[in-house]
Amino acid sequence: MVKYSSEDLDRVFKALSDPTRRAILYRLAEGDAAVTELAAPFDMSLPAFTKHLDVLARAGLLETEKSGRVRRCHIDHRPLQQAADWIAGYRQFWDTRLDRLDDYFKNTATDEEQT
């Protein structure tokens, strides 16, 4: 199983735990956007929205560039891939365990039928 920094994964999962932040990432998957453009669909103040962007940035999921007065954001997929790899490792672990359990129950049922 691949090892990742616990703190890095914690920040990614914390960022993904909020529906507003997931919506921001979903929008950024379509392409870069200005902060004001990203904030438009949400019923919150710009300072409150900026806090969501800060959480995403601390998790490494968001990068910003300032050009004049406009701050543009784009997504960084690498932390998402690390989280997906971590989850995949545990999925493989549990799939193996559940397959063994399934085999056990099938063998138990076959043994009971023969007696």
Buried (B, 14 or more C-beta within 10 A) or exposed (E): EEEBEEEBBEBBEEBBEEEBBEBBBEBBEEEBBBBEEBBEEBEEEEEEBBEBBEBBBEBBBBBBEEEEEEBBBEBBEEBBEBBEEBEEBEEEEEEEEEEEEEEEEEEEEEEEEEE
